[in-house]
């Protein structure tokens, strides 16, 4: 399958300049995608464009990931309703190191034919003075041209600093520099970057008489129109220290059927015919959630490795199907990750010195259930579990029931879970 046939089938092409597709068909192309290090990790929203690099390298083209050490000091106005806070150089350096780790996980920097090569635009801007930039670069784009960009028009009413206004010119010069010094002919990115990207192709034409190309992929949204990449606790990051592999795995596992059909094409390298078969199988037996499980496995392994995926699966299995003994084996961090988002209640530690009747525990001491009569009824109906074990009215809570000497897991029915935190 040709490159663009695959990219379109995966939903990875939106805007494209004439001649771009033909260029990739006739030669091996060096192309780039840039990301500003506004944080020390990329998130799954970045992964939408980053997968372009993954697929294009697999087709024999050379990806040039660009870290915006210079542009990160300014802030891209595209898609923003307010100006970004400017970051200091030390913070940017720290952020760049974190982003580089993720590039190296997803791209092959040792490929024998088309190795990925990292660039940092701070390298060519650090010694360039304002007068040199304005004289040699700024004169090539008119104010009218720059004002016509959506990133400017969408902000002109609420206000935009000259700093942000200049961003498209600076990003455009990135493209010119890479074209002139490294033979980079194509820039790719998310669809919100189209204006900045085409500013680069225009600079190359005006400054060098050259011809450059570009295309973008659609921004990822959910089927209901909500923003992709957000969970209840915020962004879903690629750094395991910020979003644990378990939470990362659960993010994909909890995708709707419609979203999963789109995501598995965009975010995994599974062959398209295999994906089609999987989608059809899932439609026949949606309750098995084969599509979500495969999606979650493939993306988690790609970003975090197979061991992290297996640990996430094991932790999930323990929570929903494991025994009391399995639950007791989870360390504190794993337990908190598995139970993240579960409603919490507190219990004073002295309450567990002597055995505590289960009805008093559920109603009086923790308030999980509103009354002793409700607690009694629920226990009699065999709907209460303590640490994954069903309990009767004669059950008493003691210090032996503490997970990691600190927690008790309560479940009412099939879905309602509560975490009791035992305080000193």
Secondary structure, DSSP 8 states (H G I E B T S, - for coil): --HHHHHHHTT----B-TTHHHHHHHS--EEEEEE--SSSS-BHHHHHHHHHHHHHHHTT-EEEEEE-TTGGGT---TT-SS------HHHHHHHHHHHHHHHHHHS-TT-TTT----EETHHHHTT--HHHHHHHTGGGS-HHHHHTSHHHHTTTTT---HHHHTHHHHHHHHHHHHHHHH---EEEEEGGGHHHHHHHHHHHHHHHS---EEEEE---B-TTS-BTTEETTEE-BSSTTTS-HHHHHHHHHT--HHHHHHHHHHH----HHHHHHHHHHHHH-GGG-HHHHHHHHHHHHHHH-HHHHHHHHHHHHHHHH--HHHHHHS-HHHHHHHTTTSEEEEEEGGGGTS-EEHHHIIIIIT-SSS-HHHHHHHHHTT-EEETTEE--TT-EE-GGG-BTTTEEEEEETTTEEEEEEEE-
